[in-house]
Amino acid sequence: MCGIVGYIGNREALPIIVEGLKKLEYRGYDSAGVTFLRDEKIQVIKKKGRIKNLKEQIKSQGYSIHPEAGTADGIHIGMGHTRWATHGEPSDENSHPHLSQDNHICVVHNGIIENYTELRAFLISKGYTFQSQTDTEVVAQLIEYHYLTDCNNDIFSAIQTALLELEGSYALVVLCIEHPDFLIAARKDNPLIIGLGEDEQFVASDIPAVIEHTRNVLIIEDNEIVLVRKDVVNVFTIHGQIVAREPIRIDWDAEAAEKGGFEHFMMKEMFEEPKAVRATVAPRIRNNKIMLEHFPLTKEDILTAERIHIVACGTAYHAGCVGKGVIEKLCRVPVEVDVASEFRYKDPIIDDRSIVIIISQSGETLDTLAAMREAKKRGAKTLSIVNVIGSSIAREADYVLYTAAGPEISVASTKAYVTQLACIYLIAFEMAYIVGRLSEKDYLRYQSELLRVPEHIESTLAKQSEIQRFAASHFNAKSIFFIGRGLDYYLSMEASLKLKEISYIHSEAYPGGELKHGTIALIEKGTLVVCSLTQEVLLEKMISNIAEVKARGAVVLGITNEAHTKAAQACDETFFIPQIDPLLAPLVAVTPCQLFAYYMAVNKGCDVDKPRNLAKSVTVE
């Protein structure tokens, strides 16, 4: 996982590469490095820790990373990498880029080479020695081995041969000392794009790294190799056949990845939720109809499906859980929600009558991608909810519904989550209407409710100071419990995850009625319990659960709407959200939960946007 940036052109390469790496910080990393050609040698500079450490190392070696400074290093080809450790601990030695033994080849790589142990043993038997514990160094050495032996110094052929021997996943870029006029990139199961400029080209693992320089992008597919010269890009299959590929144009605002006056990206992205939901929903509700272009499911498909599967990871999994509650209620079809990393290993019961909904912000989450491929192999119809246009899941699913969240930089997902929910509601309403289980009146009412969600979120954000004040009094809590029933339980799961992710406070989510089956033993004087109270038919039961924890000394924060006065009176403090149909309440009630997690983390002095041990885009299994 993590980030790759490459450049070839007429401009100074180092400032472009380093700035590109900064644009990919949201993917998470523990070290960073750059490589480039200078004085007919491959130079490598790398450092454990943040990009600022790498910058200091670059400066200490006499190179400039500020083009406006007026210094010219004469470096016009190079690449950089931010690493998240998978093989070998975070260290300078294990950081990328990696050189081959004779310094002919340099490689940056995202992914995992599953047979690297066997390849390493083979190379050692041929006299190669290794400087790191990484699987990536094996790739560099293997390419050099073929380059110097059976490929007659043909670097393209050497890379082809090496790739055919690799098992696992990769997005990689190769620099060869004998070829200062091109980079070679390749991809399998990890994202890779080429940004097209005028007499300059960019290679990256994600679009934000290049959007400042170009909006024209080639999406590289699995098992493709790309020859990148400054004036032309050629795409080939792994076997050498030429591939015709049209670029796509990216419409993101180049400033969308900047903080815009907010202290953290996470807060900025929470305040972008109304706009993101509006952009996701409004174009798809026209003339009193939900317009899902080319929606593939027929009435027969839905009615003959024994069950619908939703597959996702992390926050997207929690969106899927809400989807289960909504689809089952409206469509009366059983829904099973699976963690993607478990799905394909449990021999899932699916066939050509099954419907599988895949949810992924990046569209590159490897566990989710693998689960979707397993479902397709078994004949299931696959629908995906994805934020990144042209991503692997978007391309391979039978149908894709894009969220309009735009780039999300903070590791903790906020606006992507609510737009995933919005897409789930659109699908659920349309499916229920198709099969005749949603009346025309309710179909129109739900459309109207969904269109009003952005203004409800705006109203909620306007009261952020209430959550800020509460968090300031409770950020030293050692353990926090979130409880709810029905859809509120699924909301509690996401609220608990958000708190854990960024504040490092231990937290658990439980159905309200489940506390008495063991967990209530952990409730003592001063324990903080956050209760979601949006499901009207379950309020009396939740009030009883609140009484149970308060009797044991808990402090209770309730999240409800102003109509639920009895529930509010049961809590020590209450945050009110606008009145909304209970079925759609998760779309609005999640915002105070996100604000709560944010302010708890800020008060503790945590790195909100880049929490420890986490990565934004998880492209390893």
N, C-alpha and C positions, 0 to 999 in steps of 0.2 A: 504494500500500500504506500501511501505518501506521494511525493511529487517529483516529476521530471520536467526539466526545461532545457531545450537545445536551441542554438541559434547559428545561422550561417548567413553572411551578408557583408555589406560594406561598412556598417556601423561598428563601434566598439562593442564587443560581445559581452564582456563581464558585467557592465551595469544592467544590461537587458536580462541576463541570466539571473543575477542576484535578485533583481526586482521581481522577476517572474516567480522565483522561489517564494518570495514573501507573499505573493498573491495566492500561493498554494498552502500557506501555513495552516489554514483551516482543516486540512486533511490530517493533521497531527504528525509529529516527527520527534526524534530524539537526537538527530545529528544532521549535518548538512555539508555539502562539498561541491566543488566545481572542478572542471578540467578544460584545458584549451591547448591549442598549438601555439608555441612561441619559440622562435629561433630553432626551428626544425626539431623541436622536442615536445613531447606531451608533458604538460605541467599539471600536477594535481594538488589542490589545496582543500583540506577537509578538516572538520572539527566537530567534536561532540557538543551537544547543546543547541542553543538557539542560533538563528541566522546572524544575530549581532556578533556572536563569537566567530563565525566564519568571516564576517566583514572585517573584524579586527585582524584575523589571520591574513586575509588578502592584503590589507593595507601594510601589515608588518613585512610583507614580502615585496613591497614596492609597487603594487598595482593599484589602479584607480577604479573605484566603483561609482564615481560621480562624473557623468559625461560633461556636466556643466563646469567642472573644475578646470577644463582646458588642457588636461593631460591626455596624451594618446598613447596607449600601450601597443597599438598595432595588432590587436587580437580580434579576429573576425570570424572565428569558428570555435565553438565550445559547447559545453553542456553542464548542467547542474542537477543536484538531487537532494531531496530531503528524505531521510530514512526513518522508518519505524522498525525497530529490531524484531526480526523473526528467527534468524540464525546468527547466533553470537550476540553478546551483550552490547549495549550502546558504548562505543569507544571510538577514538580517532581511527584506529586500525580497521574497524569493521564498517566505518562510514563509507559511503560511495563518493566518488567513482572508484572503480577498481582497475588497476593496471595488470596486464599480462606479464609473464616472467621477463621477457626481453624488451618490455616497454613498447611493443609494436601496437598493441590494442588497448583501448580503454572503454569501459562499459559502465553505464548506469542502468538500473533494473528495478522494476516493481514486480512483486509476485513471489512465488515460492517454487523452486526447482525441487521436485519431489525425489528425483534420483541423483541428487548431487553427491551423496556419499559414495555411490558406485563410480560416478564420473571422476570424483576426486581421487579415489584409489587408483583408477586407470591412469590418470595424469601423473600421479606420484610414481607409478611404475615406469613412466616414460621420462622420469627425471625432473618433473616439475616440483617446485616448492611453493608453499602458500604463506602469505603474510597475514591472513585473517581467518576468521571462523565462518565466513559467509558463503552462501550458495552462489552469490553473484560473482565472486572471484573465480569460481569454477567455470562460469560462462566465458569470462575473459580468457582464461587459460585454454579452454577447449577451442575457442575460435582461433587463437594463435597457433595451437597445435595443428589444426587442419590447414591454416594459412601457410605454415612453413613446411608441411609434409605433403599431403595428398591433393592439395588444391592449387599448387604452383603459384603461390603468392596472389591468388585471385580472392580478394577480400569478400566480395559478394558471395562467391561459391563457398568460402569457408564459413560464412555466417549461415548460409542455407544448410550446409552439412551439420553444423553444430546444433541448429534449431531442431532438426529432425531427430536428434539424439536426446533432446530435453524432454522430460516428463514433468508436467506441472503447468504453472501459469507464468506469464511474463508480459511486460511491456518494457522494451529495452532500446537503448540508443548506443551506437558503436562509433567510436572515433579511431581512425587508423593513421599512424604517423606517415605512411607512404602516400596517403590520399588526403591532402589538406583542402581539397575542393569539394568534399561532400561528407555528410553524415549518413549512416544507415540505421533505420529504425525498424522494429518488428513488434508484433503483438499477438498474444494468445490469452484470452480470458482476463485481460487487464486493459483499461482504457488508454487510448493513445490518439492524439489528433495532430494534424499539421496545419499551422497557420500560414496562409499564403500572402506574401508581400510583394513589393516591387523590388526585384534584385535582392531579396532577402526572404528567408523562410524560418519558421519557428516550429519546434517540436515540443509537445507538452502532454502531460497526463490529464489535463483538464483545461477547459476554455478560459477561465479567468486569468491564466498565466499569459495569454496572448491577446486578449481583447483590446488592450490599450494600443496595440500595434496594427491589428487587422481584424476584420469581421468575417473574412472568407476562410472557411475551415474545411479541411478534408477529414472525415471520420474514418479511421483505419479499422478494418474488420479483422476477425480472428484469422490466424495463419496467413498474414500478409507481411511483406517486406517492402520498405520504402527507401528509395534512393533520393536523398535530399540535397540538391545543389542550390546555390543561391538564386539561380534563374529558372530552375525547372524542378518539378517533383514527379518521380515515376513510381507507380505502385505496381507490385508484382505479387503473385501467389507465392507460397513458400517453395513451390516447384519451379518458379521462374516465369510463369505466364504473365503477360502484361494485363493489368486490370484498368478498365476505364472507370473513372470516378469523378463525379461532378461535385464541386464544393457546395457547402450550404452556407447561408449568410446568417450570422448571429445578430439578433436584434436587441440583446441586452444593453442597458445603459452602462457605459464604461465606468461611471462613477457609482454604480450600484453596489460595488464591493467596498466602498469607503464608508467610514463610520457616520458621516453626515452630522457631526456635532454631538453625537451620543458618546458616552464614556466607553461603551462596549458594543460590539457587533450584536450581541444577544439582545440588548435593549432596543437597538435600532430595528432589529428584525421583528421583535414583538410589535413595535409601532407600525411596521409594514404589514401586519396581518390583515387589517381591514382592506387595504389595497390588493393584497394577494388573493384574498377570498373573493373579492369583487371581480378581479380579473379572471379567476377560475370559474366562477358561476355565471356572471352576467351574460357573457357571449353565448352561453349554452342554454339559456332560457329566453325564448323568443316567441311572441304571439301565443302565449299561454301554453307553450309546449317545451319539453326538455329536448334539446337538439344535440344528441350524441352522434356525430357524423359517422356513418358506416358501422353503427353499433351492431355487433354480430349475432346477438342472442335473439332467437325467436321464442314465441310462446311455447312451442314444443320443446325447445332446448331447455327452457327453465323448468317446465313441468315434468320432463322425463329425467332431469338430474336428480339422482338419489340424494346428493348433497352438494353443497358448494364449499370449496376449500379456499381459505385465505392464507397466504404464506408471506411471511415478512420477518424482519429482525428488529429488536430494540423498539424505538418509538413507533416505527411503522407497524410493528406487531400490535402495539396498543391501539393504533388506528384500526387495525384489522379486527380487534376484539369489539370495538364499538360497531364496526361493520356487521359483525355477527349478530349483535343485538338488534340492529335496525333491519337487516335483511330478513332475519327469522320472523320478526314481528310483522313486517309488511308483506312479505312474499310467502310465508308459511313453508319455507324450504329449509331443511336442516343445514347449518353452516358449521364447519370445523375450522378452527384457526390453529395454524402450526407455526412454530419457530422454524425458520428455514433450515437451520443447521441440523434439525432433527428430522425434517420431512422426508428426505430421500433415503435415509437410512432405516426407516421404519417399515419399508415395503408398503407404501400407502395404497389404500384400496381405491383406485381411480381407473377409469376406462374412458372410452370415447363418448360416454354420456356425462362425464364429469365436467364441472366448470371450476377453474382455478384462477383466483384473483391474486396477482402478485403486486406487492407494494414496496417501492424503494425510492428514496429521494434521489440518489445518484444514478440509479439505473445500472450500477456496476457492482453492487453488493454481491460478492462471489457466492456466498451460501444461497442467497435468494435466486441468483442466476442459475446455479446448479439445480436447485429445486424446480425451477420453471422448466428447465431442459428435461428433467426426469418426468414431469407431468406431460410435456409434449410427446415424449417418447412413448408414453402409455396412451396417447390419443386424446388427452383432455383438451378442451377449449381453454385458451389462456388469455386473460385480460390483465393488463398491467396499468398501474398508477405510478407515474414517474415524473420527476421534475426536469431531468436533463434530456433535451432533444437529441436524438441520434445515439443515445446510450445503448449498451448491449441488450438490456431487457426490453427497451422500447422497440428495438429493431426485430427482436426474435419473437416477441409475443404476437399472438394472433390479432390482438387489438390493444391499442395504447390510449389512455386518457391522460393527457399532460396536466399537471398542476402548473399554476402560473406564479409560483413563489419567487422565481428569479434566483440569483445566486444566494446561497445561505452560507455564511462564513463561519459563524460560531459553531463549535462542535455540537453543542446542545441544540437540538432541533426545536424550533418554535413555529415559524410561519409555514415551513414545509409540512408540519404535522396538521395544522388546521386546514391547509389546502388538500391534504390527503383525505381528511374527513369530509371536506366539501365534495370531493369526487365520489367518495363512497355513498354519500347521500344522493347524489345525482343518479348513480347506478341503481341504488335501491329503489328510488322513486320510479325510475323508468321500468325496471323489471316488474315491480308490483303492478304498475299500470298496464304493462303488456299482457300479463297473465290475468288481468281483470280482478285483482284483489285490492285495488285502490280505486275508489270512486272518483269520478270527474271532479267532484267538489273537493275531496281531500287532496287530489293531485294538484289542483290549483292552489289550495291553501298551503301545502308544503312548499310549492315553488315560491309563494309570496314570503313565507317564513325564512326560507333560505336566502332570498335576496335581501332580507333585512339584517342578516347576521353581521355584515361589516359595520353597520351603525351601532349594533349592540356591543361589538368588540371595542369600538371607539369610545363608547360610554364607559365601558369597564376600564379601559386604559386611562381615562380621564381621572379615575379615582385611585391611581396607583399609590398616592401618598398614604392611603389607609393601610395598604399592605406594607409599605416601607416602614411605617411607624410600628406596626406589629412585629415585623422582623427584627427591628432594632432592639426589641425587648426580649427576643427569644433565640437569637442566633447562637447562643452558647449551649443550646440543647444537645444532648448526647445521642438521643434517639427520638425519632418522630414517627408516628403511625398515621396512615391515611386510611379512612374507611368510607364505604359507600355500598349501596345495593343497586343491582341492575346496571344500567349504563354508568351510574355513579361509581361503581366498583372499577370499571375499566378506566374511568377518568382518574381514579385514585392511583391506579397502577402507573399511569403516565406521570402524575404529580410526584409520586415517590421516586421514580427513576430520575426525573429532572433534578430533584433535590440532591439525590445521591451523586449524580454526575458532576455537579458544579460546586457543591458546598462540602462534600465529603462527610456529611452527617449520615449516620446509619438510619435507614428508613425502611419501612415495610408497608405494603398495602394489603388490606384484607376486606373481604365482604363483611358488612356490619354484623351479620348474624354468626360469623365464624369466630369472632373474638373469644367467645365463652368456651370454645373447644380447645383452649390451650394458651393462646397468645395473651389473654387478659392477665395471665400471671406476670407479665412484664410491665403492666401498668402500675405506677406508683405515684406518690405525691409529686406534682410538677411535671409529669410526663405530658408532652404536647401531642394532641390528637387533632388532626384536620379532617373534618367531615364534609363530604359532598352531599348536598340535600336538594337535588333538583327534580327527583322523580316523585311526583305527587302521591302516587298510589302506595309508595313505600315509606312515606314520611313518618307515620306513626311507629313503624318498626324501628326506624333510625332514631327516633326520639328515645325509645327504650334503650337502644344501644348506647346513646350518649349518656343516659342516666347511669348505666352500668360503669362506664369509665370514669365519670365524675364522682361516683361513690367511692372510687379508689384513688381519688386525688388528681385526676387528669385535668389539664387545662385544654379547653375545646375551642377551636376556631371553626366556625361553620361557613360554608359557601352555599348561598341559596338566593332566591329572589324575594322581593319585598312582600309578596302575597303570602309567603309562608311564615307568618308571624309566630306561630306556635313553635316551629322548628328553631327560629332565630332566638326565641326566649330560652330555649334549652341550652344554648351555647354560651360560653363566656364572652366571646366576641364573634361578630358576624360580618362577612363581606357580602354585599348584595350585588347580584347581577341583574340585568334587565329581564323583564318578563318575556319568556319564550316557551314555545311548545316543548314539553319535557323530552320528546324524541330528539330534538335538535340541541338540547342544552349542552352536551359535551363540546360543541363548537365554541361556546361562549365561556363556559365555566372553566375551561382549561387556562384561560388567560390569567386569572388571579393566581392559579397554581404556578404558572411560569414566573410571574412577578414575585411570588413568595420565594421560590427557589433562588431567583436572581438576587434579591435583597439579602437573603440569608448568606449567600456566598460573598457578596460585596462586603457585608459587615465582618465577615471572617477574614477578609483580605485574600480571597482565592482568585486564581487566574480564571475568570469567568469564561472567556472565549476559548481558552486552550486548557481544559482540565487535565490533570495528570493521568497518564496511562490510557488515554482515549484518543481515537482518530475519527475524523469526520467520515471518511470514505473507507469502508472495510473491504478490501479487495483480496483478502486471504481467507482461507477456511479455518 
